[in-house]
């Protein structure tokens, strides 16, 4: 799949959240989307999944401009976890993924479901008959990620997919995403830059509603600090803040 954004802009009233975002990416790319809180990352993901409509500009998939409503056939090619995906918590993990499978018209997804849940949920045999409402935050997040991968999407959009996960679970998902990377085009955001370094081939850096960098990870790091967090700080200097007297917080009682 190829995604092209042409001067994509989104504003709410007089406030621009994204301004003139343009790029082209295709299968095999894993695009790490970075920026401060409020930089427009989630807005971009909502535009890519047709949750929001752009104020101006275009989204093209495989050369075809998407209108106000993406065709169902296109939506079935997308897997997305945005806005902290909500599960049907009255169901078990297996029942929920069977529900997702019916949405995507997968005739027999039982083997896929068992392999995904068995891989991501370390104690799956003991929790497979428990409702999702009894799961921890991290376990729910892993089921949400599994639901995005079940139909083998060609476009995978993940907004903070590793939230709430311990280091072992995060590593397992990163390995899974890395092994699937060649099969799809991935957009992923994370405030943990070590995670982005492990899986991203390209970076899209947003700040002040605009693109500050678009290109390969290698090109971004070339000539900058070796570590992504240091290089990002070089590009996005911390916003200046007015001096405040915080001695009340640091002086002894």
LUMTI-9008 format. One line per field, with one value per residue (C-alpha): residue number from 0; x negated, y, z; chain; residue in three letters. Coordinates in nm, 2 decimals. Layout:
BEGIN
num	[NUM ...]
px	[X ...]
py	[Y ...]
pz	[Z ...]
cadena	[A ...]
residuo	[ala ...]
//
This chain:
BEGIN
num	[0 1 2 3 4 5 6 7 8 9 10 11 12 13 14 15 16 17 18 19 20 21 22 23 24 25 26 27 28 29 30 31 32 33 34 35 36 37 38 39 40 41 42 43 44 45 46 47 48 49 50 51 52 53 54 55 56 57 58 59 60 61 62 63 64 65 66 67 68 69 70 71 72 73 74 75 76 77 78 79 80 81 82 83 84 85 86 87 88 89 90 91 92 93 94 95 96 97 98 99 100 101 102 103 104 105 106 107 108 109 110 111 112 113 114 115 116 117 118 119 120 121 122 123 124 125 126 127 128 129 130 131 132 133 134 135 136 137 138 139 140 141 142 143 144 145 146 147 148 149 150 151 152 153 154 155 156 157 158 159 160 161 162 163 164 165 166 167 168 169 170 171 172 173 174 175 176 177 178 179 180 181 182 183 184 185 186 187 188 189 190 191 192 193 194 195 196 197 198 199 200 201 202 203 204 205 206 207 208 209 210 211 212 213 214 215 216 217 218 219 220 221 222 223 224 225 226 227 228 229 230 231 232 233 234 235 236 237 238 239 240 241 242 243 244 245 246 247 248 249 250 251 252]
px	[0.00 -0.11 0.02 -0.03 0.06 0.09 0.09 0.31 0.45 0.69 0.82 1.08 1.22 0.93 0.69 0.47 0.38 0.20 0.08 -0.02 -0.15 -0.28 -0.45 -0.45 -0.51 -0.46 -0.47 -0.78 -0.80 -0.75 -0.69 -0.76 -0.54 -0.70 -0.63 -0.53 -0.19 0.06 -0.16 0.11 0.01 0.34 0.52 0.31 0.41 0.77 0.75 0.58 0.86 1.14 1.25 1.19 1.22 0.94 1.00 0.81 0.57 0.59 0.53 0.45 0.43 0.26 0.30 0.68 0.80 1.02 1.34 1.53 1.60 1.34 1.49 1.55 1.30 1.04 1.13 1.09 0.72 0.65 0.58 0.58 0.54 0.62 0.76 0.68 0.90 1.21 1.29 1.62 1.54 1.83 1.66 1.36 1.05 1.13 1.49 1.39 1.14 1.41 1.63 1.36 1.31 1.67 1.64 1.35 1.53 1.26 1.43 1.23 1.00 0.97 0.62 0.51 0.68 0.53 0.18 0.20 0.34 0.11 -0.18 -0.08 0.09 -0.17 0.10 0.35 0.46 0.56 0.74 0.90 1.24 1.23 1.40 1.20 1.34 1.12 0.80 0.53 0.46 0.16 0.35 0.63 0.37 0.23 0.57 0.63 0.30 0.40 0.73 0.54 0.33 0.59 0.69 0.33 0.38 0.19 0.20 0.13 0.19 0.09 0.12 -0.09 -0.04 -0.28 -0.10 -0.06 -0.30 -0.59 -0.93 -0.88 -0.54 -0.66 -0.96 -0.73 -0.50 -0.80 -0.94 -0.60 -0.56 -0.92 -0.85 -0.53 -0.68 -0.76 -0.39 -0.24 -0.29 -0.30 -0.25 -0.33 -0.36 -0.53 -0.68 -0.94 -1.19 -1.38 -1.07 -1.07 -1.44 -1.38 -1.11 -1.10 -1.25 -1.13 -1.04 -0.77 -0.83 -0.56 -0.58 -0.37 -0.12 -0.39 -0.63 -0.98 -1.13 -1.02 -1.26 -1.46 -1.58 -1.93 -1.92 -1.78 -2.05 -2.33 -2.53 -2.33 -2.37 -2.37 -2.07 -1.72 -1.62 -1.92 -1.87 -1.51 -1.59 -1.84 -1.56 -1.28 -1.42 -1.21 -0.94 -1.04 -0.85 -0.81 -1.02 -0.83 -0.93 -0.92 -1.13 -0.82 -0.85 -1.22 -1.29 -1.29 -0.98]
py	[0.00 0.36 0.66 1.01 1.32 1.64 1.96 1.80 2.06 2.03 2.32 2.35 2.70 2.95 2.70 2.50 2.15 2.04 2.26 2.15 1.80 1.63 1.30 0.97 0.63 0.27 -0.09 -0.17 0.17 0.20 0.57 0.69 0.99 1.22 1.55 1.72 1.67 1.85 1.85 1.69 1.32 1.18 1.42 1.29 0.93 1.03 1.17 0.86 0.64 0.87 0.95 1.32 1.51 1.74 2.11 2.11 1.89 1.52 1.17 0.93 0.55 0.37 0.68 0.72 1.03 0.94 1.14 1.23 0.86 0.59 0.29 -0.01 -0.21 0.04 0.04 -0.34 -0.29 -0.08 -0.18 0.09 0.16 0.52 0.71 0.42 0.16 0.05 -0.32 -0.49 -0.59 -0.82 -1.07 -1.29 -1.21 -1.49 -1.38 -1.03 -1.13 -1.35 -1.05 -0.85 -1.14 -1.12 -0.75 -0.81 -1.12 -1.37 -1.71 -1.91 -1.70 -1.94 -2.05 -1.68 -1.58 -1.86 -1.79 -1.42 -1.44 -1.73 -1.52 -1.19 -1.31 -1.51 -1.67 -1.72 -2.07 -1.94 -1.63 -1.74 -1.78 -1.46 -1.15 -0.85 -0.65 -0.85 -0.79 -0.55 -0.23 -0.40 -0.72 -0.52 -0.33 -0.65 -0.77 -0.44 -0.48 -0.83 -0.71 -0.47 -0.75 -1.02 -0.94 -0.88 -0.51 -0.34 -0.01 -0.03 0.28 0.26 0.55 0.47 0.09 0.01 0.22 0.03 -0.26 -0.39 -0.41 -0.78 -0.73 -0.42 -0.61 -0.90 -0.66 -0.47 -0.80 -0.89 -0.55 -0.58 -0.92 -0.79 -0.47 -0.59 -0.68 -0.34 0.03 0.13 0.46 0.44 0.70 0.66 0.88 0.61 0.69 0.37 0.19 0.41 0.35 -0.03 -0.04 0.28 0.31 0.67 0.96 1.22 1.50 1.75 2.07 2.39 2.22 2.17 1.91 1.97 1.65 1.38 1.12 0.81 0.75 0.71 1.05 1.22 1.08 1.16 1.46 1.47 1.29 0.92 0.87 0.96 1.15 1.38 1.44 1.52 1.77 1.94 1.98 2.07 2.31 2.30 2.57 2.87 2.90 3.20 3.19 3.07 3.06 2.69 2.72 2.62 2.27 2.21 2.37 2.16 2.17]
pz	[0.00 -0.07 0.13 0.00 0.20 0.00 0.21 0.47 0.71 1.00 1.20 1.47 1.44 1.42 1.57 1.33 1.46 1.15 0.86 0.51 0.60 0.28 0.25 0.06 0.23 0.12 0.23 0.43 0.59 0.97 1.03 1.38 1.45 1.71 1.87 2.19 2.36 2.14 1.83 1.62 1.62 1.73 1.49 1.20 1.30 1.32 0.97 0.83 0.97 0.85 1.21 1.12 0.79 0.68 0.66 0.33 0.15 0.04 0.15 -0.14 -0.10 -0.38 -0.59 -0.53 -0.35 -0.05 -0.02 0.29 0.36 0.29 0.10 0.32 0.11 0.20 0.57 0.57 0.47 0.78 1.13 1.39 1.76 1.83 2.12 2.35 2.18 2.36 2.40 2.46 2.81 2.86 2.63 2.67 2.47 2.23 2.19 2.12 1.85 1.70 1.69 1.52 1.27 1.17 1.11 0.87 0.72 0.81 0.76 1.02 1.24 1.53 1.46 1.41 1.74 1.94 1.81 1.86 2.21 2.31 2.20 2.36 2.68 2.88 3.10 2.83 2.92 3.27 3.15 2.82 2.99 3.19 3.07 2.95 3.24 3.47 3.27 3.38 3.17 3.01 2.92 2.76 2.56 2.42 2.32 2.14 1.95 1.86 1.72 1.49 1.35 1.31 0.96 0.84 0.75 0.48 0.67 1.04 1.26 1.63 1.87 2.18 2.15 2.43 2.70 3.02 2.92 3.13 2.96 2.87 2.71 2.52 2.39 2.27 2.08 1.93 1.80 1.65 1.48 1.35 1.20 1.03 0.91 0.56 0.51 0.57 0.60 0.97 1.14 1.52 1.79 2.13 2.39 2.46 2.20 2.26 2.12 1.81 1.75 1.75 1.48 1.28 0.94 0.90 1.12 1.09 1.35 1.42 1.61 1.62 1.38 1.11 0.98 1.12 0.97 0.73 0.61 0.70 1.06 0.93 0.76 1.07 1.29 1.05 1.18 1.51 1.84 1.81 2.03 1.91 2.22 2.20 1.83 1.89 2.16 1.92 1.66 1.90 2.15 2.47 2.47 2.68 3.00 3.22 3.54 3.84 4.20 4.30 4.62 4.81 4.65 4.71 5.05 5.36 5.58]
cadena	[A A A A A A A A A A A A A A A A A A A A A A A A A A A A A A A A A A A A A A A A A A A A A A A A A A A A A A A A A A A A A A A A A A A A A A A A A A A A A A A A A A A A A A A A A A A A A A A A A A A A A A A A A A A A A A A A A A A A A A A A A A A A A A A A A A A A A A A A A A A A A A A A A A A A A A A A A A A A A A A A A A A A A A A A A A A A A A A A A A A A A A A A A A A A A A A A A A A A A A A A A A A A A A A A A A A A A A A A A A A A A A A A A A A A A A A A A A A A A A A A A A A A A A A A A A A A A]
residuo	[unk unk unk unk unk unk unk unk unk unk unk unk unk unk unk unk unk unk unk unk unk unk unk unk unk unk unk unk unk unk unk unk unk unk unk unk unk unk unk unk unk unk unk unk unk unk unk unk unk unk unk unk unk unk unk unk unk unk unk unk unk unk unk unk unk unk unk unk unk unk unk unk unk unk unk unk unk unk unk unk unk unk unk unk unk unk unk unk unk unk unk unk unk unk unk unk unk unk unk unk unk unk unk unk unk unk unk unk unk unk unk unk unk unk unk unk unk unk unk unk unk unk unk unk unk unk unk unk unk unk unk unk unk unk unk unk unk unk unk unk unk unk unk unk unk unk unk unk unk unk unk unk unk unk unk unk unk unk unk unk unk unk unk unk unk unk unk unk unk unk unk unk unk unk unk unk unk unk unk unk unk unk unk unk unk unk unk unk unk unk unk unk unk unk unk unk unk unk unk unk unk unk unk unk unk unk unk unk unk unk unk unk unk unk unk unk unk unk unk unk unk unk unk unk unk unk unk unk unk unk unk unk unk unk unk unk unk unk unk unk unk unk unk unk unk unk unk unk unk unk unk unk unk]
//
